[in-house]
Amino acid sequence: MNRNMMRQAQKLQAQLEKVQEELETLTVEGSAGGGVIKVVMTGKQVVESVSIDPEAMEDADLLQDLVAAAVNDAFSKTQELAAQKMGAITGGLKIPGLG
């Protein structure tokens, strides 16, 4: 590998590390039931908070389904966020293990 390619690889690595750090601070909100359940998740897929409208607590089965749907919604949004951030660096190039 020539020096220029090595520098480019190091630059890409530094950019990717910066994006990973940024994803830790960014959040997305997933919701279900028209906002009855809201889940806030970091870009690194850590749940920060769950908000439940008290009326939703009357039906345990529905509540469970809505919480699962809201978490899945937030998870999907984190994947989209990561793909967007990584795509900005890699130019859409698919690199195994990076999104």
C-alpha positions, 0 to 999 in steps of 0.5 A: 500500500503506498503512502497516499493510500495509507493516509487516505485510510487513516483519514477515513478511520478518523472520520468513522471514529468521529461519526461513532462518537457523534452517534452516541450523542444523537437521539431519535424518537420512536413512537407507536399508537399515534404517540401513546408510547414514545421511546428515545434512543441514542444513535448507538441504540441505547434506550434513554427513555420510555414515555407511556400515556396513562390511558394505555395502561388499561390494556396490558396486551396492547401496551406490550405491543405498543412498547415493542412497536415503539422500540422497533421504530426507534431502532429502525431510525437509529439504523437510518441515522447511522447509514446516513452518517456513514454514507456521508463519509464513505460515499455510499460505499458498502464497507462490511461491519460499518453499518 
